[in-house]
């Protein structure tokens, strides 16, 4: 039972040598066909001994010493007068490990590659070097390439902002098809022309991928990924919220003044627009104000300065249970000393220090009913499913959207587009109505989003009406990042491709 993987051999003995278990075996006496002419023979010319490693037993290394026959071919004039017999299924040509041990170590190398695989192999009592692990990994056969009905194409970074590669998968099953060394249109066109047959191709909003698919597979339906559509909308919603911060920023707490950041923003906006009104160019504005050119461009595009305010983040303190008492007392007598308040809440059970109470009041937490809302939080409330919002978040969202008609319109349009992300027939017509409504609204950032949809309208319509998507491709990219972190950037593209295709 222990050595069932050696059933093709005749085991003659097992010796315990401490940390090593040595198995003595020989081949069977059955006739073996000649590798040159195929004639069976059992005529023994001599014997040879091969020592191979097998899977460990009880945490100890197992070595198998196999006596192998050298046989003589019975056919006169055969190219092989003598030959060594092989043991198919147990040991291959020039191999120093049994097939089952090779398979196990190959699985370790596939998951952990070089150094990590070598460290684990030592724990498993079948130690190999990192170079051997990599050789075993590169020798593993890649599944035969096939062209699926639905392709998923996406890029991933080999070196962020410098070099990228392209992964191609079966969008229905997640099976890896191929990995290309870059993300250029020419490389993808060559691959698609060499492997035609795909009916649908899922991709993000990449223009180069779209053009490559149009040239190589003109009859294929391009499907724009819905997650990327939603991600693009999220960015535009945040931009709209920021541009209307002057309307909603004071809706939560009108008495709270803006911070240093808001004041600096207003001052810089005024300085930039004063110079622009005088006919000064953008580059000269940047030089005079000692600002980056992109910063000056951003302020120049603003119709009015934004009022971005950061929400204070406080941890619970011992003063929180006495907030109502402090608020009532300070409303009755604004000049009441903090020491007097400390004595009063001390009698009510307060166990904290006077310094903590001073800090609490100085920060304005005694009077603040609600924190200042940030653009990010407001945008998140707009983009969250209504059923997933807490009651207080729903009330806050309603209060913020009522501050100006543009925010009310933005909330409605965002909700309508979210409903289109569930694929269904007729969504393409609904999208047309949605784009018409957006262009009639005073929301310039959504206008640019709608223009982007129109540029890739066929793929967007397919994404909103067909069930295919690029979700599995994004999952492959996530696992690819794990693989690259394991290798710490020291491996080349061939090894990375091998590991991706074997996953």
Secondary structure as UniProt FT lines:
FT   TURN            2..3
FT   HELIX           4..6
FT   TURN            7..8
FT   STRAND          10..16
FT   STRAND          20..26
FT   STRAND          32..33
FT   TURN            35..37
FT   STRAND          40..41
FT   STRAND          44..57
FT   TURN            58..59
FT   STRAND          60..72
FT   TURN            76..77
FT   STRAND          82..84
FT   TURN            88..90
FT   TURN            93..94
FT   HELIX           99..112
FT   TURN            113..114
FT   HELIX           115..123
FT   TURN            124..125
FT   HELIX           130..139
FT   STRAND          150..159
FT   TURN            160..162
FT   STRAND          163..170
FT   TURN            171..173
FT   STRAND          176..180
FT   HELIX           185..194
FT   STRAND          200..203
FT   HELIX           207..216
FT   TURN            218..219
FT   STRAND          221..224
FT   HELIX           226..243
FT   HELIX           245..248
FT   TURN            249..251
FT   TURN            254..255
FT   HELIX           260..277
FT   TURN            278..279
FT   HELIX           282..289
FT   HELIX           293..301
FT   TURN            318..319
FT   HELIX           320..322
FT   HELIX           323..332
FT   TURN            334..335
FT   HELIX           338..347
FT   TURN            348..349
FT   HELIX           354..362
FT   TURN            363..367
FT   HELIX           375..383
FT   HELIX           386..388
FT   HELIX           391..401
FT   TURN            402..403
FT   HELIX           405..420
FT   TURN            425..426
FT   HELIX           427..440
FT   HELIX           444..455
FT   HELIX           457..465
FT   HELIX           471..487
FT   TURN            488..489
FT   HELIX           493..502
//
